[in-house]
Amino acid sequence: MERKTIEQVTASIAVSLVFLMTIGLIISIADTFFRWNLFSPSIQTILYFIMICFTILIVSTVLVNIMINISIIASNMDKPKHD
């Protein structure tokens, strides 16, 4: 795969997961604040686990994206300038 393709895929995954996690956090905070008890304790545990997994995936995709961009910057610095 090309670097640009990997960069686009990882950026899309990160943005999508951040969006889903934001919605989940808003629902979770509202559930706690208003004491709605939307989910049973076992379901809440599963949802918290999923949110932790999303966080790990987001951090991983952002790190891959940073490494690819550093690689692109380094390869562009090696190219001679044309006047």
Order of alpha helices (4+ residues) and beta strands (2+ residues): alpha-alpha
